[in-house]
Amino acid sequence: MVSPMARTPPPADTSTGTGRITSLDILRGVVMVLMAIDHVRCYAGVPAGGPTAGLFFTRWVTHFCAPVFVFLAGTGAFLHGQAAGDRSRLQRYLVTRGLMLVALELTIVRFSWTFNFEYTRFTLFGVIWMLGWCMVLLAGLVRWRASTIGWLGLGLIVLQPIFSYPPRLLPASARHYAGWIWEFIYPAGIDTPEAINALYTIVPWIGVMAAGYAFGAIVSRARDSRSPGFDRWCLRVGLVSTALFLVAGGLLVFLAPADADAPPALFRLLNQQKYPASPLYLLMTLGPAIALLPFAGRARGRVADVFATFGRVPMFYYLLHIPAIHLAALAVMYLRGSGIHHEWYATAPYTSVPDEHQWSLPLLYLVFVVVVAVLYLPCRWYAREKARRVGGSIW
């Protein structure tokens, strides 16, 4: 079997001179842009979903962001290790980069959300925190074959409920005082200190990253990401995953009793558990994303270039878009005559915007478009600077 770190010719679907795979950048860029919709929604005070199609799909379309982001982070880790040609270098890279992400979550990212330093009142352990620790854990796995890592990742996704049991084995006193630490790994129903909010747990997301790492080995073995073999594999895996979701999710919807005031069957099918991410949630999001990858590889034109630009600098974009949205929200509130209410966003992304000051969906999407358009210029500049460093980081 070919070593996962063995050097192979890079896919033909790349940006000139960078060795990057354009289809992966486009897909990553799409989900990064979609992510901004959800974060504008937080500052707009709009609920996460609702009974109308507009509210429901404003939230639902952003469900693709975290799974694809984490999955492609695993893929990028494999490709970075392939370029380095040394597992030890890859391990050092993953550990240092992962710890850097953890630090960013607790400093710059937190301040960007809240514009305060009141850690004793509110501290969020969000997607960047989770991504960082998953990279650190992945560093301990990369000595194994990619296929082994992939199967381990799938096992963690499917068998994730077993991680809710270990805290129950602790004595009652230990469970009360220290058992809440397990909530960072997987929810077990133990109350955390009031100021701590563990939004993204390590399991099952380390499984998603591990599966993405194994996917990187498949990408590397394709002569180019538009080859018939690669296209067929992506379509087969993506469509089978989507079909499994539709069958399993459909059975659960139609066999479970529904109240008279229950939402439509389509909404109940698509409203899968995200915290923690259930297997059905991941099938629903990753299946279509993988199936669409061959089409992303063929995409050309201005729109494709814009998405690819964002996809080449995801962390730079992430660090810019939260403060940009926060400032835009303050500006919108001021222009609407509501005044600047910093207190509404003191625990963002959990905001406390009064009902009478919540934005309409057209305003939400207008602010989203403006923010993304403004961010394009600095992202394009940084992407060009980054391209000068051939073999640069996956970020």
C-alpha positions as CSV (number, residue, x, y, z in Angstrom):
1,M,0.0,0.0,0.0
2,V,1.3,3.5,-0.9
3,S,2.4,5.4,2.2
4,P,0.0,8.3,3.0
5,M,3.0,10.7,3.1
6,A,4.4,9.4,-0.2
7,R,4.9,12.2,-2.7
8,T,2.5,12.1,-5.7
9,P,1.9,14.5,-8.5
10,P,-0.4,17.3,-7.3
11,P,-3.9,17.4,-8.8
12,A,-4.2,19.4,-12.0
13,D,-7.1,21.3,-10.5
14,T,-4.9,23.8,-8.7
15,S,-4.2,27.5,-8.6
16,T,-1.2,28.4,-10.7
17,G,2.0,28.1,-8.7
18,T,0.5,27.4,-5.4
19,G,-0.2,23.6,-5.5
20,R,-3.6,24.3,-3.9
21,I,-6.7,22.3,-5.2
22,T,-9.2,24.8,-6.5
23,S,-12.2,22.6,-6.0
24,L,-11.5,22.3,-2.3
25,D,-10.9,26.1,-2.0
26,I,-14.2,26.8,-3.8
27,L,-16.2,24.5,-1.5
28,R,-14.4,25.9,1.6
29,G,-15.1,29.4,0.4
30,V,-18.8,28.7,-0.2
31,V,-19.3,27.5,3.4
32,M,-17.2,30.4,4.8
33,V,-19.5,32.8,3.1
34,L,-22.6,31.0,4.2
35,M,-21.3,31.1,7.8
36,A,-21.6,34.8,7.8
37,I,-25.4,34.5,7.3
38,D,-25.6,32.8,10.7
39,H,-23.4,35.2,12.5
40,V,-25.3,38.2,11.1
41,R,-28.4,36.4,12.3
42,C,-27.0,36.3,15.8
43,Y,-26.5,40.0,15.9
44,A,-29.8,40.7,14.3
45,G,-31.6,39.0,17.1
46,V,-33.3,36.7,14.6
47,P,-34.1,33.2,16.1
48,A,-32.2,30.1,15.0
49,G,-34.9,28.7,12.8
50,G,-38.7,29.1,13.0
51,P,-42.1,28.2,11.6
52,T,-41.7,30.1,8.3
53,A,-39.6,28.9,5.4
54,G,-37.5,32.1,5.5
55,L,-36.6,31.7,9.1
56,F,-36.0,28.0,8.9
57,F,-33.8,28.0,5.8
58,T,-31.8,31.0,6.9
59,R,-30.6,28.8,9.7
60,W,-30.6,25.5,7.9
61,V,-28.4,26.6,5.0
62,T,-25.6,27.4,7.5
63,H,-25.6,23.9,8.9
64,F,-23.2,22.9,6.1
65,C,-20.5,25.3,7.4
66,A,-19.0,23.5,10.5
67,P,-19.0,19.9,9.0
68,V,-17.4,21.0,5.7
69,F,-14.9,23.3,7.5
70,V,-13.8,20.6,9.9
71,F,-13.8,17.8,7.2
72,L,-11.7,19.9,4.8
73,A,-9.4,20.9,7.7
74,G,-8.6,17.2,7.9
75,T,-8.1,17.0,4.2
76,G,-5.8,20.0,4.3
77,A,-3.8,18.5,7.1
78,F,-3.1,15.4,4.9
79,L,-2.2,17.4,1.9
80,H,0.1,19.6,4.0
81,G,1.8,16.5,5.4
82,Q,2.2,15.1,1.9
83,A,3.9,18.3,0.8
84,A,6.2,18.3,3.8
85,G,7.0,14.6,3.2
86,D,7.6,14.0,6.9
87,R,5.1,12.9,9.5
88,S,7.1,14.4,12.3
89,R,6.9,17.8,10.7
90,L,3.2,17.4,10.2
91,Q,2.7,16.5,13.8
92,R,4.6,19.6,15.0
93,Y,2.6,21.7,12.6
94,L,-0.7,20.3,13.8
95,V,0.1,20.7,17.5
96,T,1.5,24.3,17.2
97,R,-1.3,25.4,14.8
98,G,-3.9,23.7,17.0
99,L,-2.8,25.4,20.2
100,M,-2.6,28.7,18.3
101,L,-6.3,28.2,17.4
102,V,-7.2,27.5,21.0
103,A,-5.5,30.7,22.1
104,L,-7.2,32.7,19.3
105,E,-10.6,31.4,20.4
106,L,-10.1,32.6,24.0
107,T,-8.6,36.0,23.1
108,I,-9.2,37.6,19.7
109,V,-12.3,35.6,18.7
110,R,-14.0,36.1,22.1
111,F,-13.2,39.8,22.1
112,S,-14.5,40.1,18.5
113,W,-17.8,38.6,19.5
114,T,-18.4,40.6,22.7
115,F,-16.1,43.7,22.7
116,N,-15.4,43.0,26.4
117,F,-13.0,41.1,28.6
118,E,-15.6,39.9,31.1
119,Y,-14.4,36.3,31.2
120,T,-16.0,35.6,34.6
121,R,-19.4,36.5,33.1
122,F,-19.2,34.6,29.8
123,T,-16.6,32.4,28.0
124,L,-17.5,30.5,24.8
125,F,-15.6,27.4,23.7
126,G,-16.7,27.5,20.1
127,V,-15.8,26.1,16.7
128,I,-12.2,27.5,16.6
129,W,-11.5,26.1,20.0
130,M,-12.8,22.7,18.9
131,L,-10.9,22.8,15.7
132,G,-7.7,23.5,17.5
133,W,-8.0,20.6,19.9
134,C,-9.0,18.3,17.1
135,M,-5.8,19.2,15.2
136,V,-3.8,18.4,18.4
137,L,-5.5,15.0,18.6
138,L,-5.0,14.3,14.9
139,A,-1.3,14.9,15.4
140,G,-1.3,11.8,17.6
141,L,-2.9,9.7,14.9
142,V,-1.0,10.6,11.7
143,R,1.5,7.8,12.3
144,W,-1.2,5.4,11.3
145,R,-2.4,4.7,7.8
146,A,-4.9,7.1,6.4
147,S,-7.5,4.3,6.0
148,T,-7.2,3.4,9.6
149,I,-7.7,7.0,10.7
150,G,-10.7,7.2,8.4
151,W,-12.3,4.1,9.9
152,L,-11.6,5.4,13.4
153,G,-13.3,8.7,12.5
154,L,-16.4,7.0,11.1
155,G,-16.5,4.9,14.3
156,L,-16.4,7.9,16.5
157,I,-19.2,9.5,14.5
158,V,-21.5,6.5,14.7
159,L,-20.7,5.4,18.2
160,Q,-20.6,8.8,19.8
161,P,-23.4,8.2,22.3
162,I,-21.1,5.9,24.3
163,F,-19.1,9.0,25.3
164,S,-22.0,10.1,27.5
165,Y,-21.4,7.2,29.9
166,P,-17.9,7.6,31.5
167,P,-18.9,10.4,33.8
168,R,-21.6,8.2,35.3
169,L,-19.0,5.9,36.5
170,L,-17.5,8.6,38.8
171,P,-18.4,8.8,42.4
172,A,-21.2,11.4,43.1
173,S,-18.8,13.9,44.7
174,A,-16.2,13.7,41.8
175,R,-19.0,14.0,39.3
176,H,-20.3,17.1,41.0
177,Y,-17.0,18.9,41.3
178,A,-15.0,17.7,38.2
179,G,-17.4,15.8,36.0
180,W,-18.4,18.9,34.1
181,I,-14.9,18.9,32.5
182,W,-16.2,15.9,30.4
183,E,-18.7,18.3,28.8
184,F,-15.9,19.6,26.7
185,I,-15.5,16.1,25.2
186,Y,-19.1,15.0,24.9
187,P,-22.4,16.1,26.6
188,A,-23.2,14.0,29.6
189,G,-25.8,16.2,31.2
190,I,-23.5,17.6,33.9
191,D,-24.0,21.3,34.6
192,T,-20.9,23.4,33.8
193,P,-20.0,26.6,35.7
194,E,-22.4,29.4,34.7
195,A,-19.8,31.4,32.8
196,I,-18.6,28.5,30.7
197,N,-20.4,27.5,27.4
198,A,-19.0,24.5,25.6
199,L,-20.8,24.9,22.3
200,Y,-18.7,22.5,20.2
201,T,-17.5,19.3,21.9
202,I,-14.5,17.3,20.8
203,V,-16.6,14.2,19.9
204,P,-17.8,13.7,17.2
205,W,-15.8,16.5,15.5
206,I,-12.5,14.7,15.8
207,G,-14.2,11.9,13.9
208,V,-15.2,14.3,11.1
209,M,-11.6,15.7,10.9
210,A,-10.2,12.1,10.8
211,A,-12.6,11.2,8.0
212,G,-11.5,14.3,6.1
213,Y,-7.8,13.3,6.6
214,A,-8.6,9.9,5.0
215,F,-10.3,11.8,2.2
216,G,-7.1,13.7,1.6
217,A,-5.4,10.4,0.8
218,I,-8.0,9.7,-1.9
219,V,-7.6,13.2,-3.3
220,S,-3.8,12.8,-3.5
221,R,-4.1,9.6,-5.5
222,A,-6.3,11.1,-8.2
223,R,-4.3,12.5,-11.1
224,D,-6.6,15.5,-10.9
225,S,-9.9,16.2,-9.1
226,R,-11.8,16.2,-12.4
227,S,-10.7,12.8,-13.4
228,P,-13.6,10.3,-14.1
229,G,-12.5,8.1,-11.3
230,F,-12.4,10.8,-8.7
231,D,-15.7,12.3,-9.9
232,R,-17.4,8.9,-9.8
233,W,-16.1,8.3,-6.3
234,C,-17.3,11.6,-5.0
235,L,-20.7,11.3,-6.6
236,R,-21.1,7.7,-5.3
237,V,-20.1,8.5,-1.7
238,G,-21.9,11.8,-1.6
239,L,-25.2,10.5,-3.1
240,V,-25.1,7.3,-1.0
241,S,-24.6,9.3,2.1
242,T,-27.5,11.7,1.2
243,A,-29.7,8.7,0.4
244,L,-28.9,7.1,3.8
245,F,-29.9,10.4,5.4
246,L,-33.2,10.6,3.5
247,V,-34.1,7.0,4.2
248,A,-33.2,6.9,7.9
249,G,-34.4,10.5,8.6
250,G,-37.6,9.9,6.6
251,L,-38.4,6.8,8.6
252,L,-37.9,8.6,11.9
253,V,-40.1,11.4,10.8
254,F,-43.0,9.3,9.5
255,L,-42.9,6.7,12.2
256,A,-42.7,9.1,15.1
257,P,-46.0,10.6,16.2
258,A,-46.4,14.3,15.4
259,D,-48.5,16.8,17.3
260,A,-51.2,18.8,15.5
261,D,-49.1,21.9,15.7
262,A,-45.8,20.2,14.7
263,P,-43.8,21.8,11.8
264,P,-44.1,20.3,8.3
265,A,-42.5,16.9,7.7
266,L,-39.8,18.5,5.5
267,F,-38.8,20.8,8.4
268,R,-38.7,17.9,10.8
269,L,-36.6,15.9,8.4
270,L,-34.0,18.7,7.9
271,N,-34.0,19.8,11.6
272,Q,-31.3,17.4,12.7
273,Q,-29.3,17.6,15.9
274,K,-26.2,19.8,15.7
275,Y,-25.0,20.0,19.3
276,P,-23.5,17.5,19.4
277,A,-23.6,16.7,15.7
278,S,-25.6,13.5,15.1
279,P,-24.8,11.0,12.4
280,L,-27.9,12.1,10.5
281,Y,-26.8,15.7,10.7
282,L,-23.4,14.9,9.2
283,L,-24.9,12.7,6.5
284,M,-27.2,15.5,5.6
285,T,-24.4,18.1,5.3
286,L,-21.3,16.2,4.2
287,G,-23.1,13.9,1.7
288,P,-24.2,16.7,-0.7
289,A,-20.9,18.6,-0.1
290,I,-18.8,15.6,-1.3
291,A,-21.2,15.0,-4.2
292,L,-20.8,18.6,-5.4
293,L,-17.0,18.6,-5.2
294,P,-16.6,17.5,-8.9
295,F,-18.8,20.3,-10.0
296,A,-16.7,22.8,-7.9
297,G,-13.7,21.5,-9.8
298,R,-15.2,22.5,-13.1
299,A,-16.5,25.9,-11.9
300,R,-15.0,28.9,-13.8
301,G,-15.7,32.6,-13.9
302,R,-15.9,35.5,-11.5
303,V,-18.1,33.9,-8.9
304,A,-15.9,30.8,-8.7
305,D,-12.8,33.1,-8.3
306,V,-14.5,34.9,-5.4
307,F,-15.4,31.8,-3.5
308,A,-11.9,30.3,-4.2
309,T,-10.3,33.5,-2.8
310,F,-12.2,33.2,0.5
311,G,-11.4,29.5,0.6
312,R,-7.7,30.1,0.3
313,V,-7.7,32.3,3.4
314,P,-10.3,30.8,5.7
315,M,-8.8,31.8,9.1
316,F,-7.9,35.3,7.9
317,Y,-11.6,35.7,6.8
318,Y,-12.9,34.2,10.0
319,L,-10.9,36.6,12.2
320,L,-12.1,39.5,10.1
321,H,-15.8,38.7,9.7
322,I,-16.9,38.5,13.3
323,P,-15.7,42.1,14.3
324,A,-17.0,43.3,10.9
325,I,-20.4,41.9,11.6
326,H,-20.3,43.2,15.2
327,L,-19.5,46.8,14.0
328,A,-22.1,46.6,11.3
329,A,-24.7,45.6,13.8
330,L,-23.9,48.5,16.0
331,A,-24.0,50.8,13.0
332,V,-27.4,49.4,11.9
333,M,-28.9,49.9,15.4
334,Y,-27.6,53.5,15.5
335,L,-29.0,54.3,12.1
336,R,-32.4,52.8,13.0
337,G,-32.5,55.2,16.0
338,S,-32.1,52.4,18.5
339,G,-28.9,53.7,19.9
340,I,-25.7,51.7,20.4
341,H,-26.5,48.9,22.9
342,H,-23.3,47.1,23.7
343,E,-25.1,45.2,26.4
344,W,-27.2,43.3,23.8
345,Y,-24.0,41.6,22.6
346,A,-22.1,41.1,25.8
347,T,-22.5,37.3,25.5
348,A,-22.5,37.0,21.7
349,P,-23.2,34.9,19.8
350,Y,-25.9,34.5,22.4
351,T,-27.4,37.9,22.0
352,S,-30.3,39.6,23.9
353,V,-31.8,41.9,21.3
354,P,-35.3,42.9,22.3
355,D,-38.1,41.6,20.0
356,E,-39.1,45.0,18.9
357,H,-35.5,45.7,17.7
358,Q,-35.0,42.4,15.8
359,W,-34.1,42.8,12.1
360,S,-36.2,41.7,9.2
361,L,-34.8,39.0,6.9
362,P,-34.2,41.5,4.0
363,L,-32.1,43.7,6.3
364,L,-30.2,40.7,7.6
365,Y,-29.3,39.6,4.1
366,L,-28.4,43.1,3.0
367,V,-25.9,43.4,5.9
368,F,-24.6,40.0,5.1
369,V,-23.9,40.9,1.4
370,V,-22.3,44.2,2.4
371,V,-20.0,42.6,5.0
372,V,-18.9,39.9,2.6
373,A,-18.3,42.4,-0.2
374,V,-16.2,44.6,2.1
375,L,-14.1,41.6,3.2
376,Y,-13.3,40.4,-0.3
377,L,-10.7,43.1,-0.9
378,P,-8.5,42.3,2.2
379,C,-9.0,38.6,1.6
380,R,-7.9,38.9,-2.0
381,W,-4.8,40.8,-1.0
382,Y,-3.9,38.3,1.7
383,A,-4.5,35.4,-0.7
384,R,-2.0,36.9,-3.2
385,E,0.5,37.4,-0.5
386,K,0.0,33.9,0.7
387,A,0.4,32.5,-2.8
388,R,3.9,33.8,-2.9
389,R,4.8,31.2,-0.2
390,V,4.6,28.0,-2.2
391,G,3.6,25.2,0.1
392,G,2.3,27.5,2.7
393,S,-0.1,26.6,5.5
394,I,-3.6,25.0,5.0
395,W,-5.0,28.3,6.3
